[in-house]
Amino acid sequence: MNQDQRVRKLVNTAKKRLASILNQSGRVIYSSKATLKSGQLYILGLNPAGNEKKEFKHETIGKDLKKFPSNYLNAYIHERWGGRKEGTHKIQRRLKWLIEDKNALDLGSLENVCASNIVFVRSPNIAKLRGFDEGAKKCWEVHREIIRIVQPKVLLVFGNSASKSPFAYLLQQAKNDGKIIYAAKSCNSGHGSPCISCNFRWLFAASLNCKSSCSFFISKQLPLLWFRRPF
């Protein structure tokens, strides 16, 4: 199956799985169609940000899926977030720093990494994201298909909260599947997240919004290794 065929198949699958939310404001994949292939990493944020009732009212999940086969851009690199220049929002900069400058996972360019959100429906902030568990469950059916294609060795997931975070949801999924091997405790700073070995080689948590300088870690062997971001 070639690249275009994989993209079309994913789009068709997503339309069926997400039929009940296709008309809601949101987005499915943040990276270009070229990333829908075998790769080492899959990035999962929380959900698309923005006002779903105003400026993003017509940017629906259905329209996003329709545009994906011709998408060559990466939202973390080429988009303007929060009125800033493209690629300069703090989350965009920190993720790019982690992948490219720190080269923590030896992946080269962020542009080559498949990226999405655990929930596809848009909300202004996490507090206004309703039905997180139900939404994550529905969207996970599509993520399973993406993961089947990408076959990542590592999942990089945002968040460290006990609820309403990609990390918490995937941790629970792994527990439900009986595939947890080891779970380390969070750092005493309150900004850490456990490193989990499950059906993927490593689940790597990143607190990209955290104000502390020790925002990221990855560990293949204990002890945990902390990276200090420069901004």
NORKARA-V465828 format. One line per field, one symbol per residue. phi: phi as a letter, one per 30 degrees, with the letter a starting at -180 (. if undefined). Layout:
BEGIN
phi = ???
END
This chain:
BEGIN
phi = .dedddddddeddddddcedbdcddlaccccdddddaeadbbcbddadckddcbdcecdddddddddeecdcccddccccciiddeicdedddddddddcddhdchcicddccdbabdbdddadaddcdcieddddddddddeeddddddhddbccbdjbddbhbeddddddeddddicdcabddddddicdbdcccbdcdbcccbcdcddddccbabbcbdddccccdda
END
